[in-house]
Amino acid sequence: MTTAKPLPGDERQSEQNHARDEGSHAGPWSDWQTSQVRKAEVIDLIRQADKHELGRSFLEEGAQDAVAATFGVHAFLIDAARQHLAD
């Protein structure tokens, strides 16, 4: 009997399942992923917000889905930008 090669991405899913089972993070949408956002992306988003008619306050306080749609970014990037601004 031969073992099938894993498809691309199978390893990552397996790692996520293992990590979840081990309790090292809360699931696929956790803080460890927000740490993967590059600082340059955060700075770029803040600059976009500063130039936008709704301003930085929209980035900081707007509904996350509305901010994501307005700037065309993922919620993780919004969270990272808000954290950066709060620090």
Protein Blocks (a to p, Z undefined) as FASTA:
>chain_A
ZZddddehklmmmmmmmmmmnopagbjbdfklmmmpcfklmmmmmmmmmmpmnlmmlmmm
mcfklmmmmnopafklmmmmmmmmmZZ
